Amino acid sequence: MKRYLKLIISAGLLGVSMTSCLEETFPTDGATSGQLESADKSAFNAAIASYMNTMSLYGDGGDASDAGFSSFIIWRDAMTADFAIVNTGYDYFSYYNQQLYIGNDGISATFWQRYYYLIQKCNNLLSISDLDPDGFDALYVGNALSYRAMAYMDLARMFEFKRTGVASLDEEAASRGIYGLTVPIVTENTTERESRDNPRAPFYKMYRFIMDDLNLAEACLADVHSVAAKNDASLGVVYGLKARLWLEMGSRFERYAEDLNTLISHEADEDLADFDKLGITTANDCFAHAAEYARKAINEGYSPLSESQWFDPNSGFNTPNNSWLWANIISTNDIAATSGEWQSFVSFQCIEANWGIAVYLDEINYAHGWMIDARLYSRIDEGDWRKTTWIDPEDAGASNAFTTKYSRGTNLSYDEWRNYQGYVGIKYHPANGERNTSTLGNAVSIPLMRIEEMYLIEAEATAHTSGVGAGKQLLESFMNTYRMSVGASYTCKAGDMESFTDELFKQKRVEFWGEGLVYWDYRRLELPIERGYPGSNHAHQYWFNSYPNHVAPWTNFYIPDHERDLNKGVILNPDPSQAIPLWEGGN
């Protein structure tokens, strides 16, 4: 970490937004560097996590799905095959399902701008803090660097154009020279002039930049093994972010040896001298580090959710516990600052919230709720207690099934529950089970990282470094220790790396359904997203299937035209709208 550890931002820099794509003013506009130096750093630190919950980026007349970063969780799952909507009439997340308006439109711009706003808040804190890991501000710096690393990792994985199998898109990307480019890097040192001509960073620079942030965060948080609130980063969070990044690199370099060679050839570049070197020569080096850091996170003392915690109708998936490393915490103050009760994570996700659009009410039948993909549900192992997170189609409406299988995991009465069809999920609940008062029920916490992810990263990475048998052993241990009912057992039947990866990914899809996590794996592993097939429970107008061994076009995010207007160095991605034809097979 060769970056100068005490960085003072210039007064001139504070008069503009910290990214070239933003024109709005910020609380720091007009402040001098001296004023910022004397500011309450704890308030700047709190502002980072608080911004995660700011809704309606474009005001009350903006996008109806925009409930802050919690909406991004839903958006990512809605792009995959794993979410099927009950009532398309109230699907505010349909754009990517139907490949409509996903070019230069408000949704893509929301993702772009929100992440760069978050980065700016991290940069504001870093600009006024003592970056010495042994200094007084180590906790604040470690938190800001962790959030910034997360933001850039997300942006890089979303906006780097990956091959789709659609010739027109892939050829356009090649002609523009954008393969291997991620997003512009903006730090606490970026000047206005630099931001106006700030090209997209190549992947090898972005990986070095993110890892450098995480290395410094690790140094800052080395003696902080737990934090007062789960929305601040801890050492375990840093380990988890490193595990994610190393796994991403391992999958990339295993598939594309030329990318590994490119990274190695730029290892000694002068413009990268301020960043720590990665020091890898093979894809397996990356997988080894992924397993190493996943295990380090596990050894921080976290433990997977128990069956009773998973199905707790008052605290399940809305209250931090010892499985959660990191969380988005929505407070009652955040709720009070918003303009509407229905525009919230709970409204979109919880079929129990009587103010929401997921609920079924006789007088107001929104019934927007989400279903699990039918094919995925059919593959859940018998004896896996997670299976009753969703209503079995054979159980729908049956009073005996409700009593014996589902009542423990919901605050619905039988008369309410019977209105919901098969495959509907009951995973999420309003805060404390509060179903009628939105200002209380909307104040939930949402997991950003759970320790279960680290167990599965360790199993996948170990299969690459030590053989499929070693990976299977870890997966079987996780499943039999934490996810199988008493008397049931799990055996991984995979015989090679491809079948093992498929099986592990299946378990990941079941474990993290509704948490916005598997979108990254679909792209990392270049897996097809298929909603059109015989027996599909997806709405017919969403029957789009991407091509094998390519990413789905609609998961390649479009950089908004507004960025190009302000930043002459950026090159835009092809518009992925309507790139795949509708599957017209029959049931």
N, C-alpha and C positions, 0 to 999 in steps of 0.2 A: 504494500500500500504506500505508494510514493507520493500520493497527492498531498499538497500542502495542507496541514491539519488545522490551521487557523485561517478561515476564509471570511473576509469582510466584503459584503456586497456594496456596490457603489450606489450613490444616491440617484444617479442617472438611470440605472437599471430598474429602480423601483417605480419609475413613472410609466412603465409599460407592462403588459402581461408577460408572464414568464414563458409562454409558448407563442409561437408565431400564429397559431390558429385561433387565438382568443382576442376578443376586442373589449370584453366587459371589464369594468374596473374592479379592483379588489380592495380589501380593507387596508392594505399597506400602501396604496397609491398615495404619492405625495409625501410619504414619510422619509426622513433622512436616515442615513445609516446609524447615526448616533441615537435617534429615537428608537430604531429597531433594537439596537444593542441594549437599551434600557427596558425593553418591553418584558412582560411576564412570559418567560419561556414556557412555563407550564400551560399557559393559555394557548400558545402556538402549538404545543404538543397535543393538547386536547382537540384543537381544531382539525387535526388530521383525521382522527377517528370520527369526529362529529360530521365532517363533510361527507362521509359515506352515506349519511342519512338525509342529505339535502335532496328534496324532490323537485320535480318540474323545473328542469334546467331552463326551459324557455318560458317559464311563467305559467299561469293558470290555463292559458290557451294552448299549451304545448302538448306533447305526446302523452296520451292517457296511460301508457304503461310505465311511465317514468316515476318510480318511487325510490329513486336513488340507486345505490349499488346493489341493493337486494333484488331489484328488477333484472340486473344483469345475470344473476343466478338463474332466473326463470328463462330469460332469453337464450342462454346457452343450452339449457336442456331442451327448449322448444325447437332448437335447430337440429337436434339429433333425432334418432328413431324412438327414443325412450319415452317421450311425452306424447300422449294422444288426448285431444281435447274432447270434452263431453258435448259442449254447446258452442258451435263455431260462431254463433251470433254475438257472443261476448268474448271472443278471443282477441285480446289486444296484443297478442304476440304472434300474429299470423303471417307477418310480412316474410319472414324467412321460411316458414312452412310452405308458402306459396311462391316464393322467389319474386315477390312483387315489391317495388320501391326500395330495393336494397343497394342501389347505387348512391348517387348524390342526393340523399334524402335525410330527413331528420333523425332517423334511428341510428344510422352509421355515424352521423355527426355527434349524436349524444354520447356514444361510446368514446369517440376520439376526444371530445372536449372534456368529458368527466374525468377521464384518466389523466389528462394533462392538468386539469385543475388540481387533482389530488397530488400530482407531482410538484406543482407549484407550491402547495402548502408544505410539502416536505422540504423543498428548496428554501422556503422562507425561514424555516426553523434552522436548517443547516447553515444558512448564511449568517446567523447571529449566535451560533453556539461554538463552544470550545470543542473541536473535533479530536482532541487528544483522548484516546481510550481510557486514560487514567484520570481524566479531568472531571470536573463537577457535573458536566452536561452529558456524561456517557449514556445515561438512560434515555434521554431525549434523542440523542444522535442515533443510538441503536434502533430506536423505534422509527425515526424518520427514514433511515436508510433501509429498513426492512419493508416499510410501506412503499418506498420508491422502487425497490427491487421487485416487489410484487407487481407494481403497476407496469414497469417496463417489461417484465416477463410476460404479463398478460398481453400488452400491446404488441410485442414482438411476435407472439404466437398467433394473434388474431390477424394482424395486418401484413405479415410476410406472405406473399402470394405463393401458393403451392399448386402444383400441377393438378388439373381437374379431370383430364381426359376429354375435355371439350376443346376441340382443335382451335376454334376461333379465339377462345380466351387464352389458351396456353401460347398460341403463336403471337398474340398481341403482347403478352407479358414478355416473351422473348425479344420481340422487336423493340420494346421500350427499355430493355436491359434491367428489369427489376427482379429477376430471380436472385435470391440470396440477400435481398434488402429488407430490413425490418422497419424501424421508424426513426425519426430524428431524436437525438439525445439532447435534452435540455437540463442543465445542472444549475446549481447556485451561482456558477461563474459565467453563464451564458449572457452575452450582451445583446442589446436590441439589434445591433448591426449583424451579429452572428445569426440571430434567430431569423432574419430576413433572407438568409441564404444558407439554410441548414439542411443538408441532404439526409436521406434515410441511411442509417448506419448499417453496414454489412453485418451479417449474422455473427461473424467471428469477433467483431468489435463489440457488439451488443452483449454477447456471452461474457466477454472479459469485463465489461462495464458492470453488469449485474453481479457477477461473482465478486468483483472488487468491493461493491457496496456491501455484499453479504459478509465478506471477510472482515471488513471494518466493523460491521454490526456485531459480528461474533466477538470481536475483540472488546467492543464496548459493553456487551451483555454477558461477558464470560462469567461474572460472579452473580448474575441475576438469573436464577433458575425458575423463578415464578414471578408473576407481576400481580399488582393489586386488581387490575381489571383485565379481562380476556381480550379486550380490544387494543391493548398495547402488546407489542411484540416481546417475546421472551427468547431465551437461548434456544428453546425447543422449536420455536417458530423459525428461527434462522436455520437450524438444522433441517427442518421440513422444507423450506424454500430451496436450500441447496440440493436436497434429495430430488425435488421436482426438476430442477434445472439440469442436474447430472443425468437424470433419466431421459430428459428431452434430448440432450446431446448424444447420449448413447444410442438411442433409436435412430437419430438422424445419421450419425456417422457409420452405423452398421449398414444402413440402407444405401448411403451415398458416400462411398470412400473418397470421391473427389472433393466433397465438402471438408472431410477431415484433412486431406492434403492441403486444401486452401487455408484452413485454420493454422496448420503447422507452419506453412510458408510465411504467414504473417506474424508469427510469434514474436519476432524481433523488430517489428515495425516501430519506427521512432515515434509516431503519433499515438502508439499504444503503450509507450514506456511508463506512463503513470499508473497503469493497471497491472495487477498481479498476473503473471503468466499462469495458464491452466496446467501446463506441464504434462500433457497427455500425448500418446502416440497411437493409441488404438481405441476403438469403440468400447472394448471391454474395460479399459481404464475408467471410462465414464460410468459404466455400469457398476464397477467396483466402488467408486465414490458414492453412487446413488445408494447402494446397499449400506455403505458405511454410515452415511448421514441419516438414513432412515432409522438405523439401529441406534444411533446417538439420540435421535428424537425420542424413540421408545424408552431408552434408558433414563430419560429425564423424569420418569415416574408416572407417565400417563397410562391409562388402561382403557380397553375397548368398552363400549356401552354394554351393559347387561340387558337381558330380555326385559326386565321390569322397567329399566330406564327408557328403553326404546319405545315401549308401549304406554308409558305414563301419560294419561290424557291431559294432565295439567302442566307437566314440565318437559314432555318428550319433544326434542328438537326445537325448543324455544328458550331453554335455560342452560347456561354453561355448566359443564360438569368436568370430571377428570378425563374424559375422552377428548375434550376440545382443547386444542392448542391455541386457537385464535378465533375470534368471533366479531361479527358486526352486531353491536349492541344498540338497539333502538330504545330510547328512553321516552318517558311520558312527556318530557320537554320537547323532544323531537316531534312527537305526535302533535303537540299543541301548536307547533310552528307550521304545520302543514295545513292545506286548504280543504282537504276532503278525506272522509273516513274510508271510502272504498278504494282509493288509490294507494294501496299498501301491499306489502308482501303477504300479510295475513289474508287480506281480501282475495288475493289472487290464488293462494295456495291452500287455504283452510276451508274445508266444506262445513265446518262447525260455526264459523263466524256469521252471525245473522245480519251483519251490515255489509257483507262481502258479496262478490260476484260469483264465488265458487259454490255458494250455498244453494240448496233447493228449498224454496218456500212456496207454499200453495198460492199465496197472494202475489209473490214476485219470483217467478221461476227463472232466475239467471242460470243456475246449474252449470257454471263454467268449468267446474273441477277437472283435474287432470287424471288421466288413466295411465297405467303402465302399458307399454307395448305388449300386445297379445303373445307374440312369439317369445319375447323375453320372459314373460310370466310363465309360459309353458315349460321353460327350461330351468326354473327354480327347483332346487333339489327337494325331494320329499324329506321331511324331517328338519328342514331349515325353518326356524321359527319366524324369520323375517317375512315369510310368504303371506302371512295374514296382515301385512301392511296394506295389502290391496284386497278388494273383494273378489273372491273366486266367482266367475260367472255362474257356476252351478249353485252357489250359495246366495246369490242376489235375491233379496226379498224374503228369505227363509228365516223364520223366527228362531228355530232351534240353532241354526248356524250363527245367528247374531249372538245368542246367549253363550254358546260354547266357544266361539272362536274370535269374535270381533268386539264384544262389548267392553272388554278390558282396555282396549286401545282407543276408545272414542268417548266423547261426552254426548254423543247423539243418543236419543232414545230409539227403541226399535221402530216406532212409527215414523221417525225421521230417517233413520238409516235405510229403511226398506225402499225409499224413493231413489236410491242410488244404484246404478247399474254395475255390472261386473267390471273388474279391472280398476275401478276408481280407488285412488289412494287416500288413506286416512293417517298419513305420516305426521302431518303438521297440525298444530293446535294453537289457538289464541293464547296469549300470556295468562298463566295460571288458570287456564280453562275458561276464561271470561268470554262469554259468547254474545253478550248484549251491549256492552259499553265499549265502543271502539277506542276511545282514548286510553283505556286500560288494556284491552285485548290486543291492540296493535303494537304494544310496547314489548316486542319479543327480541330475543337474541338469535342470531343465525350463524351456524358454524362456517368459518372460512377454511379451517383445517382441523381435521380429526385424526387421532392417532391410528385409526384403522387404515387410513391411506398409507401410512408409513409401513405397516405390516405387509401391505400388498405391493408397495414399491420394492421392499426388501426381497419378497418372493420372486418378483419378476426379474429384478436385477441379478439375483443370485442364480437364477436359471441360465442366464447368459454367461456368467463367470465360472460357475461350478457345475453346470449341467442341469438338464431338465429334472433329473431325479432330485437334486437338492432343492430346486424351486418348488417342486410338487410337495416335498416334505414340509416346507414352510407354509405353503397354502393349506395343506391338510391340517397342520397344527393349528393354524388360525381358525379354520372353520370348525374343527371338532372341539376346540377349547372355548370358542366364543359364539358360535352361530348355530349349532345343531341342538335340537331338543334332547332331553334326557332319553337315552335308549336308542337314539339315532346316531348314525355315523356317516362321515363323508369321505369319499375316495376320489382323488383326481385321476381320471382315466387317460389323460393325455399321454401320447407316446413320442411326440416330437415338439420342437419349439413352437411351431405354428399352432398346433392344437392346444398346447399349454397356454400360450398367449391368449387364445380365444377363450379358454376356460377362466383364466384369471380376469380377463376383461369382463366376462359375464358376471363374475362375483363383484367386480367394481361397479357395474351398472346397477346391480341389485342394492349394494351397500349405500351408494351415493345418489340414488334416484332422488331428483328434486333439489340437489345441492349444487348443480351447475358444474360438476367436476369432470364428467366424462367427455364433454365437448373437446377438452384438451387431448384426450386419448384418441378420440376419433381422428383428429388431425395428426397427432404424433405418429400413430400407427398406420395412417392412410387407409382407414377402414371405410367401406361404403355405408352410407345412411340409407336405409330402405324402409319406406312406409307403405309402398304398394306391393301387396302379395296376397295370395288366396287366404281368406280369413282375417285380413287386416282389420284392426279396430280404429284405424286412423280415418278421419273424414276423407271422402273421395277426392275432394279438391286439394288434399295434401299428399296425394300418392305420387311423390317424386322419389326416385331412386338414383343415387349417385353411382359412379362407376367404380368397379373393384380396383384396388391398388392406387387409388387417387383420393384426394380430399373432395368432399362435396363442395361444388362451386359457391353455394350460399354461405359457407363457413369462411370464405376468403373475404374479409371486410374491405370495404371501399373507403379510401381516404377522401374526406370531403373536399370538394372543389375549393371551398373557402381557404383551406390550408395552402393550396397552390397559389391562390391569389395573394397571400401574405408572405409566402415562403417560396421564392423562385427556385430553391434547390431541391424541392420535393418532386418526385415522379409518382403519379397516381397509379392505382391498380385498375385493371379492366373491370367494368361494371358486370357483376355476376347475375343480374336479374334475368329470370326466365331462360337460363342456360340449359336446363334439363327438361325433356318432354314429360308430360304426365303419363304415368303407367296406366294402361287401359285394360289390364287383365281382369278376369272375372273372379268372383268368389266361388 
